[in-house]
């Protein structure tokens, strides 16, 4: 096959006219009084240069060029010449828009796997690994676990009622003024003192504790760690400071489905322990200023707000949970009017639990937690 081309040899600025003559593997350039080659077709590279000519360079030969009009390339020669590389790889082979569709599909699949895979992986993670991970990340919670003889006994009494099978390895109270309770890796549950101070009765705490036990039994915390932090952060967390680890743990969130399942677990545990779900329903009612009828029930004029309602806007307890209104209805509907419920704790035990952090002289104070 033959074609007329122009040529720069890369050694000077002269532009030569030449005849390209070749076969299926290589070609030569023939001028009026000179000849060069052979050159392998595989050593050519298409250059993306402006103009009407197709221009090709020679690998490892800077400045070497051949060119010919785009519309004058013989069909046989066009099949041997390399195509321009605009985006690289398969994108140039199939086209930008097709490649974009393929990459978008791959990205969507990656997102789906990233979101859903932790739910498949978490149940098969060895429990001993999760327990060791939780101990390494949580430690003593920065020295903020509260303990007094009376308070610890009351906490054990509550734990025995709501978790008789000891699904949680530990349930402790932390001297942190957040209205919260969290399930941590390794089947560990922490109740914050802010929740105890905000609760009106131990029955409310029992409902929240049952919810966190649901996360423990479903291994939601491990799935959340895999999903939100990634394995590198999980493993790196073993060498981190207590404050940074705890902040990372508190930022975990579960899906609405997991939260709903945890609420159902709480209701089942309260039913088994013969603890009324109504106080927990009332807790959610107080957490939701917009629920209708609250002011009337509390003897306030319409439009007035209680201190608790004003304070509720600053609470982060419900940040990743279903709405307080729906949770109120769920727990309220679980109340059985035919049953005679027993309180989760006796009054003296409830007082001991609520005052445990204030009475513990060794617990680390609230400040400098870094939240």
C-alpha positions in Angstrom: 0.0 0.0 0.0 1.2 3.5 -0.8 0.3 7.1 0.1 1.7 10.6 -0.4 2.8 12.1 3.0 4.8 15.0 4.3 7.6 14.3 6.8 9.8 15.9 9.4 12.8 13.7 10.4 13.3 15.5 13.8 16.9 16.4 13.0 16.1 19.8 11.3 13.2 22.0 10.4 12.9 20.8 6.8 9.6 19.5 5.7 10.0 16.7 3.1 7.6 15.3 0.6 7.7 11.5 0.6 5.9 8.4 -0.5 4.9 6.0 2.1 5.2 2.4 1.0 4.5 -0.6 3.2 2.9 -3.9 4.0 0.9 -5.3 6.9 3.7 -5.0 9.5 5.9 -2.0 8.5 6.5 0.8 6.0 9.3 2.9 4.5 9.5 6.6 3.5 10.9 7.3 0.0 11.9 10.8 -1.1 13.5 12.1 -4.3 17.0 11.2 -3.3 16.6 9.5 0.1 14.8 6.6 1.8 14.3 5.8 5.5 12.9 2.9 7.4 11.5 0.4 7.8 9.2 1.6 10.7 6.7 -0.7 12.4 3.1 0.5 12.4 3.0 -0.4 16.1 5.6 2.3 16.8 3.4 5.1 15.5 1.3 7.3 17.7 -1.6 9.5 16.6 -1.1 13.2 17.6 -4.0 15.3 18.5 -3.0 18.5 16.6 -5.2 21.2 15.0 -5.7 21.2 11.3 -7.1 19.1 8.5 -4.2 16.6 8.4 -3.8 13.4 10.3 -0.4 13.6 12.0 1.6 10.7 13.5 4.8 10.6 15.6 7.3 7.9 16.1 7.8 6.5 19.6 11.2 7.4 21.1 11.9 9.7 18.2 11.1 13.3 19.3 10.2 15.6 16.4 9.6 12.8 13.9 6.4 13.4 12.1 4.4 12.2 9.1 1.1 13.7 7.9 -1.5 13.4 5.2 -5.0 14.8 4.6 -7.7 13.1 6.7 -9.9 12.7 3.7 -7.1 11.2 1.6 -6.2 8.1 3.7 -6.7 4.9 1.8 -9.0 2.4 3.5 -6.2 -0.3 3.8 -3.8 2.2 5.3 -6.4 3.6 7.8 -6.8 0.2 9.3 -3.1 0.1 10.2 -2.7 3.6 11.5 -3.3 4.2 15.3 -6.3 6.2 16.5 -6.0 9.4 18.4 -5.8 8.9 22.2 -8.1 11.6 23.7 -9.2 9.9 27.0 -7.3 6.7 27.1 -8.1 3.0 27.1 -11.5 1.7 26.4 -13.1 5.3 26.4 -11.5 6.0 23.0 -12.5 2.5 21.7 -16.2 2.8 22.6 -16.8 6.5 22.7 -17.1 9.1 25.4 -20.9 8.8 26.0 -21.0 5.0 26.1 -18.0 5.0 28.4 -19.7 7.6 30.6 -22.7 5.4 30.9 -20.5 2.4 31.8 -18.6 4.3 34.4 -21.8 5.7 35.9 -23.2 2.2 36.2 -20.0 1.0 37.9 -20.1 4.0 40.3 -23.7 3.3 41.2 -22.9 -0.4 41.8 -19.9 0.7 44.0 -22.2 3.0 46.1 -24.8 0.2 46.4 -22.1 -2.3 47.6 -20.6 0.3 49.9 -24.0 1.0 51.6 -25.4 -2.5 51.7 -22.3 -4.8 52.0 -21.7 -3.9 55.7 -25.1 -5.3 56.5 -24.0 -8.6 55.0 -20.4 -8.6 56.4 -21.2 -7.5 60.0 -22.9 -10.7 61.0 -20.0 -12.9 59.9 -17.3 -10.8 61.7 -16.1 -12.9 64.6 -17.6 -11.7 67.8 -14.2 -11.9 69.5 -12.8 -9.5 67.0 -15.6 -7.0 67.6 -15.2 -7.3 71.4 -11.4 -6.7 71.2 -12.0 -3.8 68.8 -14.6 -2.2 71.2 -12.2 -2.6 74.2 -9.4 -1.0 72.2 -11.5 1.9 70.9 -13.6 2.6 74.0 -11.3 1.7 76.9 -12.6 3.4 80.1 -14.4 6.1 78.1 -11.8 8.7 79.1 -12.3 8.0 82.8 -15.9 9.1 82.8 -17.7 5.9 83.8 -19.5 6.6 87.1 -19.7 4.1 89.9 -21.0 4.1 93.5 -22.2 1.0 95.5 -25.8 2.1 95.5 -25.8 3.4 91.9 -24.0 0.4 90.5 -26.4 -2.0 92.3 -29.4 0.0 90.9 -27.9 -0.2 87.4 -27.4 -4.0 87.8 -31.0 -4.4 88.9 -32.2 -2.5 85.8 -29.9 -4.4 83.5 -31.1 -7.8 85.0 -34.7 -6.9 84.2 -34.2 -5.5 80.7 -31.3 -7.8 79.6 -31.8 -11.1 81.5 -29.9 -13.0 78.8 -26.8 -10.7 79.2 -26.6 -10.0 75.5 -24.6 -6.8 76.4 -21.1 -7.4 77.8 -21.3 -4.2 79.8 -23.8 -1.4 80.5 -22.4 1.7 82.1 -23.2 5.3 82.9 -20.9 8.0 81.7 -20.5 11.5 83.2 -21.5 13.3 80.0 -24.5 15.7 80.0 -25.9 14.5 76.7 -29.5 13.2 76.4 -28.3 10.0 74.8 -27.4 6.3 75.1 -25.2 4.5 72.6 -24.4 0.9 71.7 -20.6 0.7 71.1 -18.5 -2.1 69.5 -18.1 -5.2 71.5 -21.6 -5.4 72.9 -21.0 -2.4 75.2 -23.7 0.1 76.0 -23.2 3.5 77.6 -26.0 5.6 79.2 -25.1 9.3 79.4 -25.9 11.1 82.7 -27.8 13.7 80.7 -30.4 11.1 79.8 -30.8 10.1 83.5 -31.3 13.7 84.5 -33.8 14.3 81.7 -35.8 11.1 82.3 -38.9 11.3 84.5 -38.8 7.6 85.6 -36.6 4.5 85.3 -39.2 3.1 82.9 -38.2 5.7 80.3 -34.5 4.7 80.7 -35.5 1.0 80.4 -37.1 1.8 77.0 -34.0 3.6 75.7 -31.8 0.8 77.1 -33.9 -1.8 75.3 -33.5 0.2 72.1 -29.7 0.1 72.4 -29.9 -3.6 73.2 -31.6 -4.1 69.9 -28.6 -2.5 68.1 -26.3 -4.9 70.1 -28.3 -8.0 69.2 -28.6 -7.0 65.5 -24.9 -6.0 65.4 -25.9 -2.7 63.9 -22.8 -0.9 65.4 -20.4 -3.2 63.5 -22.3 -2.6 60.3 -22.3 1.2 60.9 -18.5 1.1 61.5 -17.9 -0.7 58.3 -20.2 1.6 56.4 -19.3 5.0 57.7 -15.7 4.8 58.9 -14.2 2.1 56.7 -11.9 -0.7 57.8 -8.8 1.6 57.7 -10.4 4.0 60.3 -11.6 1.1 62.4 -8.1 -0.5 62.5 -6.5 2.9 62.9 -8.8 3.7 65.8 -7.0 1.2 67.9 -4.0 3.6 68.2 -6.1 6.8 68.5 -6.8 8.9 71.5 -9.9 8.2 73.6 -11.4 11.6 72.7 -11.1 11.1 68.9 -12.3 7.5 69.1 -15.3 8.4 71.2 -16.2 11.3 68.9 -16.0 8.9 65.9 -18.3 6.4 67.7 -20.8 9.0 68.6 -21.0 10.1 65.0 -22.3 6.7 63.9 -25.8 6.5 62.6 -28.1 3.7 61.6 -30.7 3.5 58.9 -34.3 4.2 59.7 -35.1 0.5 59.3 -32.4 -0.5 61.9 -33.8 2.1 64.3 -37.3 0.8 63.9 -36.2 -2.7 64.5 -34.3 -1.6 67.6 -37.5 0.1 68.9 -39.4 -3.2 68.3 -36.8 -5.0 70.3 -37.2 -2.5 73.1 -40.9 -3.1 73.2 -40.5 -6.8 73.3 -38.0 -6.6 76.1 -40.2 -4.3 78.1 -43.1 -6.6 77.6 -41.0 -9.6 78.8 -39.9 -7.6 81.9 -43.5 -6.4 82.5 -42.4 -2.7 82.2 -45.0 -0.3 80.8 -44.0 1.3 77.4 -46.1 4.4 78.2 -43.4 6.3 80.0 -41.1 5.8 77.0 -43.8 7.0 74.8 -44.1 10.1 77.0 -40.4 10.6 76.8 -40.6 10.8 73.0 -43.6 13.1 73.4 -41.6 15.5 75.4 -38.8 15.4 72.9 -41.1 16.6 70.1 -42.4 20.2 70.6 -44.6 20.0 67.5 -46.8 17.2 68.8 -50.4 18.4 69.0 -52.1 18.7 72.4 -48.9 19.0 74.5 -49.7 22.4 75.8 -53.2 21.6 76.7 -52.2 18.4 78.5 -49.7 20.3 80.6 -52.0 23.1 81.4 -50.5 25.7 79.1 -52.1 28.1 76.7 -51.7 27.3 73.0 -48.4 28.6 71.6 -46.6 28.6 74.9 -43.5 26.4 75.3 -42.1 24.7 78.3 -38.4 24.9 79.3 -38.0 21.3 78.1 -39.5 22.1 74.7 -37.0 24.9 74.3 -34.2 22.7 75.4 -35.3 19.9 73.1 -34.1 21.8 70.0 -30.6 21.5 71.3 -30.7 17.8 71.9 -29.0 15.4 69.5 -30.5 12.2 70.9 -32.9 12.0 67.9 -30.4 13.0 65.2 -30.5 9.7 63.3 -33.7 8.2 64.7 -37.2 8.1 63.4 -39.4 11.1 64.3 -40.4 11.4 67.9 -44.1 11.4 66.9 -43.9 8.0 65.2 -41.9 6.6 68.0 -44.4 7.9 70.5 -47.2 6.2 68.7 -45.3 3.0 68.4 -44.7 2.7 72.2 -48.1 4.1 73.1 -49.8 1.5 70.9 -47.8 -1.3 72.7 -49.4 -0.5 76.0 -51.7 -3.3 77.2 -54.5 -2.0 79.3 -55.2 -5.5 80.7 -51.8 -5.8 82.3 -50.6 -4.6 85.6 -47.1 -3.3 85.0 -44.3 -3.1 87.6 -41.8 -0.1 87.8 -38.4 -0.8 86.3 -36.8 0.3 89.7 -37.8 1.1 93.2 -37.8 4.8 94.1 -34.6 4.4 96.2 -32.9 2.6 93.3 -33.9 5.3 90.9 -32.5 8.0 93.1 -29.2 6.1 93.5 -28.9 5.7 89.7 -29.7 9.3 88.9 -27.2 10.6 91.5 -24.4 8.1 90.8 -22.3 10.5 88.7 -22.8 13.4 91.1 -21.8 11.2 94.0 -18.8 9.6 92.4 -15.8 11.7 93.6 -13.4 9.8 91.4 -15.1 10.2 88.0 -13.5 12.6 85.5 -15.4 15.9 85.3 -17.6 16.8 82.4 -15.3 19.5 80.8 -12.5 18.9 78.3 -14.2 16.0 76.7 -13.6 17.4 73.2 -17.1 16.7 71.8 
